[in-house]
């Protein structure tokens, strides 16, 4: 893969992949925060959104630190799948219904 394609794929992993991970982590974090700390929904969502910015920045940095663009996308995919499963388990539980 030439240099321009390598940078383009890593940039897409940083922007699109980071955004996907940011969104799913804010969903799952809002649910977890509301349950663990007994916060109102609005405050839990606000706190989860602020925490998810760190996740976005982390994936933007990791996209360019990975040894290859394929590994950058693999990391995004693994994080997204794990957080999606966590969110699905949290939502399916009767205790954590919003």
C-alpha positions in Angstrom: 0.0 0.0 0.0 1.5 3.3 -1.0 1.9 6.2 1.5 -1.1 8.3 0.4 -3.5 5.3 0.6 -2.0 4.4 4.0 -2.7 7.8 5.4 -6.2 8.0 3.8 -7.2 4.7 5.4 -5.8 5.6 8.8 -7.6 9.0 8.6 -10.9 7.2 7.8 -10.2 4.9 10.7 -9.6 7.8 13.0 -12.6 9.9 11.9 -15.3 7.3 11.1 -14.1 4.5 13.4 -13.5 6.9 16.2 -16.9 8.4 15.8 -18.6 5.0 15.8 -16.8 3.9 19.0 -17.6 7.3 20.6 -21.3 6.9 19.9 -21.7 3.3 21.1 -19.5 4.0 24.2 -21.7 7.0 25.1 -24.8 4.7 24.9 -23.4 2.1 27.1 -21.7 4.5 29.5 -24.9 6.5 30.0 -26.7 3.3 30.9 -24.0 2.2 33.3 -23.5 5.6 34.9 -27.2 6.1 35.5 -27.5 2.6 37.2 -24.3 2.7 39.2 -24.4 6.3 40.5 -28.2 6.7 40.6 -28.0 9.9 38.5 -30.9 11.3 36.5 -30.8 10.4 32.8 -29.9 13.9 31.7 -26.8 14.0 33.9 -25.8 10.5 33.0 -26.0 11.3 29.3 -24.0 14.5 29.8 -21.2 12.7 31.8 -21.1 9.8 29.3 -20.9 12.2 26.3 -18.0 14.0 28.0 -16.2 10.7 28.7 -16.7 9.5 25.1 -14.6 12.4 23.8 -11.6 10.8 25.4 -12.5 7.6 23.6 -12.7 9.5 20.3 -9.3 11.1 20.9 -7.8 7.7 21.9 -8.9 6.1 18.6 -7.7 9.1 16.6 -4.2 8.6 18.1 -4.3 4.8 17.9 -5.2 4.9 14.2 -1.8 6.4 13.5 0.1 4.4 16.1 -1.0 1.0 14.8 1.6 -0.8 12.7 -0.8 -1.1 9.8 -4.2 0.4 8.7 -5.7 -3.1 9.0 -4.8 -3.3 12.6 -6.3 0.2 13.2 -9.6 -1.0 11.7 -9.3 -4.3 13.6 -9.0 -2.3 16.9 -12.0 -0.2 16.0 -14.1 -3.3 15.1 -13.2 -5.2 18.3 -14.0 -2.2 20.5 -17.3 -1.5 18.7 -18.4 -5.2 18.9 -17.6 -5.5 22.6 -19.4 -2.2 23.4 -22.4 -3.2 21.3 -22.7 -6.5 23.1 -22.4 -4.7 26.5 -25.1 -2.2 25.5 -27.3 -5.0 24.2 -27.0 -6.9 27.5 -27.6 -3.8 29.6 -30.7 -2.8 27.6 -32.1 -6.4 27.6 -31.9 -6.5 31.5 -35.0 -5.5 33.3 -33.1 -3.4 35.9 -31.6 -1.1 33.3 -34.6 -0.1 31.3 -34.7 3.6 30.4 
